[in-house]
Amino acid sequence: MDHRTTGRGVARPAAVTLDDVRLAAKTLSGVARTTALEGSRHLSALVGAPVHLKCENLQRTGSFKLRGAYVRIAGLTAAERAAGVVAASAGNHAQGVALAAALLGVRATVFMPTGAPLPKVAATRDYGADVRAHGQVVDETLHAAQEYAKETGAVLIHPFDHPDVVAGQGTVGLEILEQCPEVRTVVVGMGGGGLAAGIAVAVKSLRPDVRVVGVQAQGAAAYPVSLAAGRPVALQSPHTVADGIKVGRPGDVPFQIVEELVDEVRTVSEDALSSALLLCLERAKMVVEPAGASPVAALLSDPGAFEGPVVAVLSGGNVDPLLLQRVLRHGMAAAGRYLSLRVRLTDRPGALALLLGVLSQADANVLDVGHVRIDPQLQLTEVEVELQLETEGPEHCARLIEALGGAGYTIIR
Protein backbone atom coordinates (compact mmCIF):
# COMPACT_ATOMS: atom_id res chain seq x y z
CA MET A 1 0.00 0.00 0.00
CA ASP A 2 1.29 3.42 -0.97
CA HIS A 3 0.61 6.29 1.36
CA ARG A 4 2.09 9.59 2.30
CA THR A 5 1.53 12.32 4.82
CA THR A 6 0.31 15.49 3.16
CA GLY A 7 -1.14 18.21 5.32
CA ARG A 8 -0.02 20.13 8.35
CA GLY A 9 -3.56 19.94 9.67
CA VAL A 10 -3.67 23.53 10.93
CA ALA A 11 -4.04 26.04 8.06
CA ARG A 12 -7.43 26.87 6.60
CA PRO A 13 -7.31 27.65 2.87
CA ALA A 14 -9.21 30.69 1.66
CA ALA A 15 -10.99 28.78 -1.13
CA VAL A 16 -13.55 27.30 1.29
CA THR A 17 -14.00 28.29 4.92
CA LEU A 18 -15.92 26.95 7.88
CA ASP A 19 -18.46 29.76 7.42
CA ASP A 20 -19.03 28.53 3.85
CA VAL A 21 -19.71 25.01 5.12
CA ARG A 22 -22.06 26.28 7.82
CA LEU A 23 -23.95 28.36 5.25
CA ALA A 24 -24.17 25.27 3.05
CA ALA A 25 -25.67 23.35 5.97
CA LYS A 26 -28.41 25.99 6.28
CA THR A 27 -29.06 25.79 2.54
CA LEU A 28 -29.39 22.01 2.77
CA SER A 29 -31.75 22.08 5.76
CA GLY A 30 -34.83 20.08 4.81
CA VAL A 31 -33.19 18.90 1.59
CA ALA A 32 -30.34 16.57 2.54
CA ARG A 33 -30.75 13.96 5.25
CA THR A 34 -28.57 13.86 8.33
CA THR A 35 -27.40 10.33 7.66
CA ALA A 36 -26.91 7.75 10.37
CA LEU A 37 -23.63 6.97 12.12
CA GLU A 38 -23.55 3.22 12.78
CA GLY A 39 -21.04 1.37 14.93
CA SER A 40 -19.23 -1.69 13.56
CA ARG A 41 -18.24 -4.29 16.14
CA HIS A 42 -16.27 -6.30 13.59
CA LEU A 43 -14.17 -3.36 12.41
CA SER A 44 -13.80 -2.09 15.98
CA ALA A 45 -12.33 -5.44 17.03
CA LEU A 46 -10.02 -5.41 14.03
CA VAL A 47 -8.77 -1.86 14.59
CA GLY A 48 -8.70 -2.17 18.37
CA ALA A 49 -10.79 0.98 18.80
CA PRO A 50 -14.36 2.09 18.09
CA VAL A 51 -15.16 2.31 14.37
CA HIS A 52 -18.29 4.03 13.10
CA LEU A 53 -19.73 4.10 9.59
CA LYS A 54 -21.12 7.40 8.27
CA CYS A 55 -23.89 6.13 6.01
CA GLU A 56 -24.04 8.52 3.07
CA ASN A 57 -25.14 5.49 1.04
CA LEU A 58 -28.51 6.19 2.68
CA GLN A 59 -28.56 9.83 1.54
CA ARG A 60 -31.17 10.94 -0.99
CA THR A 61 -30.08 9.73 -4.46
CA GLY A 62 -27.87 7.16 -2.71
CA SER A 63 -24.75 9.27 -2.17
CA PHE A 64 -23.33 12.48 -0.71
CA LYS A 65 -23.36 14.19 -4.12
CA LEU A 66 -26.76 15.82 -3.62
CA ARG A 67 -25.20 18.09 -0.98
CA GLY A 68 -22.69 19.84 -3.22
CA ALA A 69 -24.93 19.88 -6.28
CA TYR A 70 -27.82 21.51 -4.43
CA VAL A 71 -25.64 24.18 -2.80
CA ARG A 72 -24.07 25.03 -6.15
CA ILE A 73 -27.36 25.31 -8.05
CA ALA A 74 -29.09 27.15 -5.20
CA GLY A 75 -26.40 29.82 -5.44
CA LEU A 76 -27.05 30.59 -9.12
CA THR A 77 -28.67 33.84 -10.20
CA ALA A 78 -32.12 33.87 -11.78
CA ALA A 79 -30.53 34.40 -15.21
CA GLU A 80 -28.16 31.48 -14.71
CA ARG A 81 -30.99 29.22 -13.61
CA ALA A 82 -32.96 30.18 -16.67
CA ALA A 83 -30.05 29.03 -18.88
CA GLY A 84 -30.16 25.59 -17.27
CA VAL A 85 -27.33 23.49 -15.87
CA VAL A 86 -25.11 20.78 -17.30
CA ALA A 87 -23.04 18.13 -15.54
CA ALA A 88 -20.78 15.17 -16.23
CA SER A 89 -20.76 12.07 -14.07
CA ALA A 90 -20.48 8.30 -13.92
CA GLY A 91 -23.67 8.28 -11.88
CA ASN A 92 -23.73 9.72 -8.37
CA HIS A 93 -23.12 13.37 -9.27
CA ALA A 94 -25.52 12.91 -12.18
CA GLN A 95 -28.30 11.90 -9.82
CA GLY A 96 -27.42 14.63 -7.34
CA VAL A 97 -27.56 17.31 -10.03
CA ALA A 98 -30.74 15.89 -11.53
CA LEU A 99 -32.60 15.89 -8.21
CA ALA A 100 -31.20 19.25 -7.07
CA ALA A 101 -32.19 20.85 -10.36
CA ALA A 102 -35.68 19.34 -10.15
CA LEU A 103 -36.15 20.61 -6.59
CA LEU A 104 -35.05 24.11 -7.65
CA GLY A 105 -37.01 24.15 -10.93
CA VAL A 106 -33.94 24.24 -13.18
CA ARG A 107 -33.49 22.38 -16.48
CA ALA A 108 -30.62 19.86 -16.30
CA THR A 109 -28.57 18.09 -18.97
CA VAL A 110 -26.22 15.36 -17.80
CA PHE A 111 -23.41 13.72 -19.79
CA MET A 112 -22.52 10.22 -18.65
CA PRO A 113 -19.74 7.88 -19.84
CA THR A 114 -20.68 5.26 -22.40
CA GLY A 115 -21.32 2.08 -20.45
CA ALA A 116 -22.31 3.85 -17.23
CA PRO A 117 -24.31 1.51 -14.96
CA LEU A 118 -27.86 1.28 -16.27
CA PRO A 119 -29.53 1.80 -12.86
CA LYS A 120 -27.64 5.10 -12.47
CA VAL A 121 -28.63 6.22 -15.97
CA ALA A 122 -32.26 5.29 -15.35
CA ALA A 123 -32.35 7.05 -11.98
CA THR A 124 -30.86 10.23 -13.47
CA ARG A 125 -33.56 10.27 -16.15
CA ASP A 126 -36.25 9.57 -13.56
CA TYR A 127 -35.17 12.70 -11.65
CA GLY A 128 -35.92 14.68 -14.82
CA ALA A 129 -32.52 15.23 -16.43
CA ASP A 130 -31.74 14.94 -20.15
CA VAL A 131 -29.04 12.21 -20.21
CA ARG A 132 -26.43 12.03 -22.99
CA ALA A 133 -23.74 9.35 -23.33
CA HIS A 134 -20.20 10.44 -24.20
CA GLY A 135 -16.66 9.20 -23.55
CA GLN A 136 -15.23 6.25 -21.68
CA VAL A 137 -14.14 7.98 -18.45
CA VAL A 138 -15.45 10.95 -16.49
CA ASP A 139 -12.68 13.25 -17.73
CA GLU A 140 -13.78 12.74 -21.36
CA THR A 141 -17.40 13.16 -20.38
CA LEU A 142 -16.57 16.35 -18.49
CA HIS A 143 -14.94 17.80 -21.61
CA ALA A 144 -18.16 17.20 -23.54
CA ALA A 145 -20.17 18.92 -20.80
CA GLN A 146 -17.81 21.90 -20.88
CA GLU A 147 -18.26 22.23 -24.63
CA TYR A 148 -22.04 22.02 -24.22
CA ALA A 149 -21.88 24.81 -21.62
CA LYS A 150 -19.95 27.05 -24.04
CA GLU A 151 -22.39 26.39 -26.87
CA THR A 152 -25.64 26.80 -24.92
CA GLY A 153 -24.84 29.07 -21.99
CA ALA A 154 -25.83 26.37 -19.50
CA VAL A 155 -23.97 26.55 -16.20
CA LEU A 156 -21.52 23.70 -15.63
CA ILE A 157 -22.03 22.03 -12.25
CA HIS A 158 -18.63 20.46 -11.70
CA PRO A 159 -18.60 17.25 -9.66
CA PHE A 160 -15.84 18.48 -7.34
CA ASP A 161 -13.93 21.52 -8.60
CA HIS A 162 -15.95 24.44 -7.23
CA PRO A 163 -16.01 26.07 -3.77
CA ASP A 164 -19.80 25.73 -3.44
CA VAL A 165 -19.62 22.00 -4.21
CA VAL A 166 -16.78 21.49 -1.72
CA ALA A 167 -18.69 23.46 0.94
CA GLY A 168 -21.77 21.33 0.39
CA GLN A 169 -19.81 18.12 0.77
CA GLY A 170 -18.21 19.57 3.90
CA THR A 171 -21.53 19.35 5.71
CA VAL A 172 -20.76 15.64 6.12
CA GLY A 173 -17.86 16.72 8.33
CA LEU A 174 -20.09 18.90 10.50
CA GLU A 175 -22.44 15.97 11.04
CA ILE A 176 -19.57 13.66 11.96
CA LEU A 177 -18.37 16.04 14.69
CA GLU A 178 -21.90 16.37 16.06
CA GLN A 179 -22.58 12.62 16.00
CA CYS A 180 -19.16 11.49 17.23
CA PRO A 181 -17.48 14.36 19.14
CA GLU A 182 -14.79 12.00 20.42
CA VAL A 183 -13.63 11.09 16.89
CA ARG A 184 -9.87 10.88 16.33
CA THR A 185 -9.66 9.80 12.68
CA VAL A 186 -11.94 10.33 9.68
CA VAL A 187 -11.35 8.09 6.66
CA VAL A 188 -12.89 9.09 3.32
CA GLY A 189 -12.65 7.92 -0.29
CA MET A 190 -11.20 10.28 -2.89
CA GLY A 191 -11.68 10.73 -6.62
CA GLY A 192 -11.45 14.38 -7.56
CA GLY A 193 -11.23 15.20 -3.86
CA GLY A 194 -14.35 17.30 -3.23
CA LEU A 195 -15.70 15.22 -0.35
CA ALA A 196 -12.33 14.81 1.38
CA ALA A 197 -11.60 18.52 0.97
CA GLY A 198 -14.96 19.61 2.33
CA ILE A 199 -14.76 17.26 5.30
CA ALA A 200 -11.22 18.42 6.00
CA VAL A 201 -12.29 22.09 6.08
CA ALA A 202 -15.12 21.38 8.52
CA VAL A 203 -13.21 18.98 10.75
CA LYS A 204 -9.85 20.76 10.86
CA SER A 205 -11.46 24.15 11.50
CA LEU A 206 -13.22 22.87 14.60
CA ARG A 207 -10.95 19.99 15.64
CA PRO A 208 -7.42 20.37 14.22
CA ASP A 209 -6.34 17.37 16.32
CA VAL A 210 -8.54 15.00 14.30
CA ARG A 211 -6.70 13.11 11.58
CA VAL A 212 -8.25 13.10 8.09
CA VAL A 213 -7.17 10.24 5.81
CA GLY A 214 -8.06 10.04 2.13
CA VAL A 215 -8.29 6.74 0.26
CA GLN A 216 -7.82 6.11 -3.47
CA ALA A 217 -7.89 2.99 -5.62
CA GLN A 218 -4.39 1.96 -6.67
CA GLY A 219 -5.32 2.04 -10.34
CA ALA A 220 -6.75 5.56 -10.14
CA ALA A 221 -4.50 7.23 -7.57
CA ALA A 222 -3.91 10.71 -8.97
CA TYR A 223 -3.40 12.37 -5.60
CA PRO A 224 -0.12 10.72 -4.49
CA VAL A 225 1.68 11.74 -7.70
CA SER A 226 0.03 15.17 -7.68
CA LEU A 227 0.99 15.85 -4.06
CA ALA A 228 4.55 14.78 -4.82
CA ALA A 229 4.62 17.20 -7.76
CA GLY A 230 2.95 20.01 -5.83
CA ARG A 231 0.23 20.44 -8.48
CA PRO A 232 -2.61 18.41 -10.00
CA VAL A 233 -1.21 15.77 -12.36
CA ALA A 234 -3.41 13.85 -14.80
CA LEU A 235 -3.23 10.06 -15.03
CA GLN A 236 -3.16 8.64 -18.52
CA SER A 237 -5.55 5.72 -18.03
CA PRO A 238 -7.09 5.35 -14.57
CA HIS A 239 -8.63 1.94 -13.97
CA THR A 240 -10.58 0.53 -11.06
CA VAL A 241 -13.85 -1.21 -10.34
CA ALA A 242 -14.68 1.78 -8.12
CA ASP A 243 -16.14 4.02 -10.82
CA GLY A 244 -17.15 6.65 -8.25
CA ILE A 245 -13.50 7.49 -7.57
CA LYS A 246 -12.09 6.75 -11.03
CA VAL A 247 -10.95 10.32 -11.71
CA GLY A 248 -7.84 11.03 -13.74
CA ARG A 249 -6.95 14.45 -12.33
CA PRO A 250 -7.57 16.14 -8.97
CA GLY A 251 -9.60 19.33 -9.05
CA ASP A 252 -7.71 22.59 -8.53
CA VAL A 253 -9.96 23.75 -5.68
CA PRO A 254 -9.96 20.48 -3.68
CA PHE A 255 -6.26 19.88 -4.38
CA GLN A 256 -5.31 23.09 -2.60
CA ILE A 257 -7.36 22.05 0.42
CA VAL A 258 -6.21 18.43 0.43
CA GLU A 259 -2.58 19.56 0.22
CA GLU A 260 -3.06 21.77 3.27
CA LEU A 261 -5.47 19.85 5.45
CA VAL A 262 -5.66 16.14 4.62
CA ASP A 263 -3.10 14.35 6.77
CA GLU A 264 -2.56 11.29 4.62
CA VAL A 265 -3.59 9.70 1.34
CA ARG A 266 -3.60 5.90 1.10
CA THR A 267 -4.25 3.55 -1.79
CA VAL A 268 -6.07 0.23 -1.74
CA SER A 269 -6.10 -2.74 -4.09
CA GLU A 270 -9.04 -4.09 -6.06
CA ASP A 271 -9.00 -7.17 -3.80
CA ALA A 272 -9.30 -4.93 -0.76
CA LEU A 273 -12.21 -3.02 -2.31
CA SER A 274 -14.02 -6.27 -3.06
CA SER A 275 -13.42 -7.63 0.44
CA ALA A 276 -14.62 -4.36 1.96
CA LEU A 277 -17.83 -4.36 -0.06
CA LEU A 278 -18.48 -7.94 1.03
CA LEU A 279 -17.84 -7.05 4.67
CA CYS A 280 -20.21 -4.07 4.51
CA LEU A 281 -22.93 -6.30 3.12
CA GLU A 282 -22.43 -9.25 5.46
CA ARG A 283 -21.47 -7.57 8.73
CA ALA A 284 -22.96 -4.07 8.52
CA LYS A 285 -25.97 -4.98 6.34
CA MET A 286 -25.06 -2.03 4.14
CA VAL A 287 -25.26 -2.02 0.35
CA VAL A 288 -22.39 0.17 -0.83
CA GLU A 289 -20.63 0.67 -4.13
CA PRO A 290 -16.87 -0.05 -4.39
CA ALA A 291 -16.00 3.65 -4.06
CA GLY A 292 -18.14 3.87 -0.94
CA ALA A 293 -16.34 0.88 0.55
CA SER A 294 -12.85 2.34 0.00
CA PRO A 295 -12.44 3.64 3.59
CA VAL A 296 -13.34 0.18 4.90
CA ALA A 297 -10.80 -1.30 2.47
CA ALA A 298 -8.14 0.94 4.01
CA LEU A 299 -9.08 -0.26 7.51
CA LEU A 300 -8.94 -3.89 6.42
CA SER A 301 -5.58 -3.42 4.68
CA ASP A 302 -3.79 -1.82 7.64
CA PRO A 303 -6.00 -1.82 10.75
CA GLY A 304 -3.20 -0.82 13.12
CA ALA A 305 -2.60 2.47 11.32
CA PHE A 306 -5.75 4.25 12.54
CA GLU A 307 -6.23 5.86 15.93
CA GLY A 308 -9.74 5.50 17.23
CA PRO A 309 -12.49 6.35 17.47
CA VAL A 310 -12.58 6.13 13.67
CA VAL A 311 -15.35 7.31 11.35
CA ALA A 312 -15.31 5.71 7.89
CA VAL A 313 -17.49 7.50 5.34
CA LEU A 314 -19.60 5.17 3.19
CA SER A 315 -19.95 7.72 0.42
CA GLY A 316 -22.43 5.93 -1.85
CA GLY A 317 -24.60 2.89 -2.39
CA ASN A 318 -25.49 3.11 -6.08
CA VAL A 319 -24.07 -0.14 -7.38
CA ASP A 320 -25.11 -1.95 -10.55
CA PRO A 321 -26.51 -5.38 -9.51
CA LEU A 322 -24.37 -7.10 -12.16
CA LEU A 323 -21.24 -5.36 -10.88
CA LEU A 324 -22.26 -6.18 -7.32
CA GLN A 325 -22.48 -9.85 -8.25
CA ARG A 326 -18.99 -9.84 -9.79
CA VAL A 327 -17.44 -7.85 -6.97
CA LEU A 328 -18.97 -10.08 -4.31
CA ARG A 329 -17.62 -13.18 -6.01
CA HIS A 330 -14.21 -11.56 -6.24
CA GLY A 331 -14.43 -10.50 -2.61
CA MET A 332 -15.31 -14.03 -1.52
CA ALA A 333 -12.37 -15.41 -3.49
CA ALA A 334 -10.04 -12.82 -1.96
CA ALA A 335 -11.32 -13.76 1.51
CA GLY A 336 -10.67 -17.47 0.89
CA ARG A 337 -14.37 -18.27 0.68
CA TYR A 338 -14.04 -19.95 -2.73
CA LEU A 339 -11.72 -22.85 -3.52
CA SER A 340 -10.96 -23.97 -7.07
CA LEU A 341 -9.05 -27.20 -7.64
CA ARG A 342 -8.70 -30.29 -9.79
CA VAL A 343 -8.82 -33.82 -8.44
CA ARG A 344 -7.60 -36.86 -10.42
CA LEU A 345 -9.87 -39.94 -10.25
CA THR A 346 -10.07 -43.41 -11.67
CA ASP A 347 -12.77 -43.20 -14.36
CA ARG A 348 -15.32 -45.69 -13.07
CA PRO A 349 -18.98 -45.55 -11.99
CA GLY A 350 -19.47 -44.11 -8.52
CA ALA A 351 -16.06 -42.40 -8.32
CA LEU A 352 -17.54 -38.90 -8.41
CA ALA A 353 -20.14 -39.79 -5.77
CA LEU A 354 -17.38 -40.98 -3.43
CA LEU A 355 -15.46 -37.73 -3.97
CA LEU A 356 -18.53 -35.63 -3.28
CA GLY A 357 -19.14 -37.68 -0.15
CA VAL A 358 -15.71 -36.69 1.18
CA LEU A 359 -16.46 -33.03 0.45
CA SER A 360 -19.86 -33.31 2.13
CA GLN A 361 -18.29 -34.77 5.27
CA ALA A 362 -15.92 -31.76 5.28
CA ASP A 363 -18.86 -29.31 5.02
CA ALA A 364 -17.94 -27.95 1.60
CA ASN A 365 -20.62 -26.52 -0.67
CA VAL A 366 -20.09 -27.58 -4.29
CA LEU A 367 -20.88 -24.74 -6.70
CA ASP A 368 -19.77 -26.32 -9.95
CA VAL A 369 -18.32 -29.60 -11.25
CA GLY A 370 -16.57 -30.22 -14.58
CA HIS A 371 -14.88 -33.27 -16.14
CA VAL A 372 -11.61 -33.28 -18.12
CA ARG A 373 -11.04 -36.54 -19.99
CA ILE A 374 -8.85 -35.38 -22.87
CA ASP A 375 -5.40 -34.45 -21.62
CA PRO A 376 -2.03 -35.97 -22.62
CA GLN A 377 -1.08 -36.18 -18.93
CA LEU A 378 -4.05 -38.42 -18.12
CA GLN A 379 -3.88 -42.21 -18.27
CA LEU A 380 -6.55 -44.03 -20.26
CA THR A 381 -8.47 -44.93 -17.10
CA GLU A 382 -8.16 -41.50 -15.43
CA VAL A 383 -10.31 -38.39 -15.36
CA GLU A 384 -9.81 -35.01 -13.77
CA VAL A 385 -12.67 -33.31 -11.98
CA GLU A 386 -12.71 -29.51 -11.75
CA LEU A 387 -14.38 -28.31 -8.57
CA GLN A 388 -15.63 -24.90 -7.52
CA LEU A 389 -16.29 -24.96 -3.78
CA GLU A 390 -17.74 -22.47 -1.33
CA THR A 391 -15.91 -22.56 1.99
CA GLU A 392 -15.90 -20.85 5.37
CA GLY A 393 -12.47 -19.29 4.86
CA PRO A 394 -8.74 -20.09 4.53
CA GLU A 395 -8.68 -22.53 7.47
CA HIS A 396 -11.61 -24.46 6.00
CA CYS A 397 -9.80 -24.57 2.63
CA ALA A 398 -6.79 -26.14 4.33
CA ARG A 399 -9.00 -28.73 6.04
CA LEU A 400 -10.66 -29.62 2.75
CA ILE A 401 -7.33 -30.19 1.03
CA GLU A 402 -6.16 -32.29 3.97
CA ALA A 403 -9.37 -34.35 3.89
CA LEU A 404 -9.01 -35.03 0.15
CA GLY A 405 -5.36 -36.00 0.55
CA GLY A 406 -6.23 -38.27 3.47
CA ALA A 407 -8.82 -40.01 1.30
CA GLY A 408 -6.15 -40.80 -1.28
CA TYR A 409 -7.03 -38.23 -3.92
CA THR A 410 -4.39 -36.53 -6.06
CA ILE A 411 -4.99 -32.77 -6.02
CA ILE A 412 -3.86 -30.60 -8.91
CA ARG A 413 -4.23 -26.89 -8.04
ABEGO torsion letter per residue (X at the ends): XBBBBABAGABBBAABBAAAAAAAAAAABGABBBBBBBBBAAAAAAAGBBBBBBBAAABBGGBAAAAAAAAAAAABBAAAAAAEBBBBBAGAAAAAAAAAAAAAGBBBBBBBBBGBBAAAAAAAAAAGBBBBBBEABAAAAAAAAAAAAAAAGBBBBBAABBAAAAAAAAAAAAAAAAABAABABBBBBBBAGAAAAAAAAAAAAABAABBBBBBBBAAABAAAAAAAAGBBBBBABBBBABAAABBABBBAAAAAAAAAABABBBBBBAAAAAAAAAAAAAAAGBBBBAAAAAAAAAAAABAAABBOBBBBBBABABBBAAAAAAAAAAAAAAAGABBBBBBBBBBBBGAAAAAAAAAAAAGBBBABBBBBABBAABBAABBBBBBBBBBAEAAAAAAAAAAAAAAGBBBBX
